[in-house]
Amino acid sequence: MPRYLGETVKPTSGESYDWHAHDFGQLISAASGSMYVGTPGRVLLLSPAMTLWIPPHVEHWMRYGANNEMRYVDVNQDEAKKIGEMCRIMEMTPLMSALMASTMPYKESGRANDHNNALHDLLRHELVAARDVPLSIAMPQDTRIRRVAEAALVNPGIITSVDTWLTNAPASRKTIERLFVAETGMPPSRWLRYARVLHAISKLAAGEKVSSVAFDMGYGSSSAFSYMFRRTLGCSPRDFCA
């Protein structure tokens, strides 16, 4: 297997793959749309302007959003060791995007081996030096709260309050609070806020307007939604998707 080998795919909306792993590493980027990727203990969101790194042998599942065009770059094991053993969501740069595109077979075929090797070296340096983007959320493993957490990831916009969200959890409120903090590092209210942000970003990446996403997330105004978004990620929805 070559050091890097790229391909472009256009999955259907809602298409998904259950838990699986590869014996090679994989870079995933989105030309449009978004996708959720679950890894042991975390859920990550990939949208345009970023790249996801999945090392070899890491179990993961995937669920695509709407209007997806995805770029995959498979990375052989020797090269993967130089990129890292942890999953990462990295900020996409114009140079990184061009280097990933250069790994497509139809582009590599017309270049000399030394030329391809130089581009691969530069791509690895870009990946190692890339800035991480905080678009993942820890998933609780305790069965008493995992089911309510999974429901929130599917559609947090229909959850009107933390109290209603946790009503069906088979544990007391005090136990639920303790479990969330112990297993995710966050109380339920903060965890739900992050789940809302991830879901909102997936909708924004699909081309929906900020006002529409704000309404779907249960906010009475775009300004209230933007305040929550900025409080969580440090930038506005428009800035994030620019």
N, C-alpha and C positions, 0 to 999 in steps of 0.2 A: 504494500500500500504506500502511495506517495506521502510526503510530509503533510500536504494539504490537498484536499480534493473537494471542490464545491459543486453545488447543484441548486437550482431554483425550483420551488414548488408552489402551487396555488391550491391549498386545501379548501374544502367546503366549510361553510360556517357551521360551527358546532362539532366538527370532526374531532375525534379524540382517540388517544392510545393509552391503554392501561399500563401498569407498572412493567418496565423493561429496562435493559441495560445493553451497552455496546462494549466491545473489546477495543474500541478506539475512542478518542475524545471527539467532542462536537461543539462547534461554534454555530449559534443560531442568531440570525438578525431578521428584522422585519422591514421590508420595503413599504408595506402598508399593513394595517390591522394590528392585532395583538394576539398573544397566547399565554395561557397559564401553564406553568411547569411545576409539578410537585416533586420534591426530593424528600428523602427521609427527614421528617421533622419540620419542613418548611414548604411554603408555596411561593413561587416567584412569578412575576409578571414581566413579560417581554413586550415592548412596544417600540415604534420607530425611535431612532436616536440612541439606541443602545444595542449591545451584543450580549448574549448569554453564553457562558462557558460551562460545559458539562464534561468533567473528566471521565476517562475510561472506567467502566464497571460500576458507575454510580446509578443506582436504581432511580427511575423517574417516570412520571406520567405527563401527558400533554393534552391540553384542550384548547382548540383554536376559537378565536372570536370571529367577527365578520370582516369581510373585505381583506382577506389575508393574501399577501404574497411574501413567502418566506425564503430566506437564503440559508442553506446549510453548508458548513465546511467541515468535512471529516478530517481528523488529525490523527496521525499514527501514534503508537504508544511512546516511541522514543521522543518525539517532538512534544507530546502531551506532558511528559515529565517536566519539561522546561517551562511550561505555561502555569502549572500548578495543580494541586490535588484537591482544591476546594471549588465548588460551584461559585460563579461570580456573575453579576450583572454589571457590565462595564459601559461607560459612556462611549458612544460611537463618535468617531472623528471622520472628517472627509478622507483623510489618508487611510485610516483603517478600512473604511468602506471600499475605497478603490483597491486596496490590497486584497480584501476578501473577494471582490469581484474578479480579481486577476487569477484566482485559483480555479475558475471554471474551465473545464477541459478544452472547450473550443478556443479559449484565450491562451492557454498554456501551450497548445500544440504547435504554435508558430514561433515559439521562443527557444533560444538555446538553453541547455541545462544550467549553465552558470547564471544566466539571466533569471530563470525561475528560482534558483537557490537564493539569489540576492533578495528577491521580492519576499520569499518565505522568511528569510532572516529578519527583514524589516517588519513583516507582519508580527512575528513573535515579539520583537522589541516593543511594538505598539501595544500589544495585548498585555504584556507584563507591566508596562508603565501606565496603563489606562486607569482612569478614575472610576472607582466603584459607585454605583447608583443604588440607593436604598429602596429597592422595590421588591422586597420579600417580606413575608410574615411567618412567624413561627406557628406551627400547628400543634395544638395540645394532643397528647396521646391517650390520656385517660378517657375511657369510653363514656363517662358521665357528661363530659363537655365537648368531646370531639364532634358529635353529631350536630350540636347547635352551631359549632364553629363552621362546619362544612356547609350548613344551610346558609349561613351569612355570606360565605364566599359565592354561592350561586346567585343570590340576589339580595344584597344588603339594603337596597332601596325600599323594600316592602316592610322592613323592620322599623316600627314607629318609635320604639324606645328600648332601652336596655332591659327594662323590666319585662316587657312582652316577649322579647327575644329569649330570655332565660326561663320563661314560665314552664316550659316542657322539659327542662333539664332535671334528671332524677337525682337531685341533691339539693341541699339547703343553699340559700344565697351566700351564706358565709363560706360554705365549702366550695362553691363555685368560684368565688373571689379568690380564695386561697389557691385553688388548682390553676386558675388562669395565670396568676402571678408566678407560681412555681414552675409552670411548664412553658409559658410564653414570655415571661418577663414583663407582662403588662396586666393591669386590671381589665375586666371585660369591656368597660366603656372605651378605653384607649385602643384595645384590640379591634373593636368594632369600627372605630374611626379609621384605622389603617385599612381594614377590609373595604370600607366605603371608598377610600382613595384609590386602591388598586382597581376596584370595579369601575370607578369613574374614569380612570386612565384608559382602561380597555375600551370604553365607549368613545372617549375623545380620539383615541387612535383609529377608531373605525370611521371617523369623520363627523360625529355628532357635535352639535353646537353646545357651548358651555351652558346656555340657559336650559336646553333640553335635558342635559345630563344632571343639572342641579335639581330640576323637577323630578326626574326619575329616582334620584337619590333621596327624595323626601324633603328637600329644602324649599323654603318658601320664596327664596330669591337667589339670584346668581351671586349677589354680594355675600350672603351668608355661606353659601357653598364655597366661594373663593376664599373666604376667611378661614374655613376649616382646612381647605387644601393647602393654603400658605402656611398655616400653623403646623401642619404635618410634614410638608416637604420643603418649606422655605421658599417656595416660588408660587406664582399664580398658575391656574390652569392654562391660560393663554401663553404664559412664558414657557411652561413645560412643553407644550406642543408646538412651539414656534420652530 
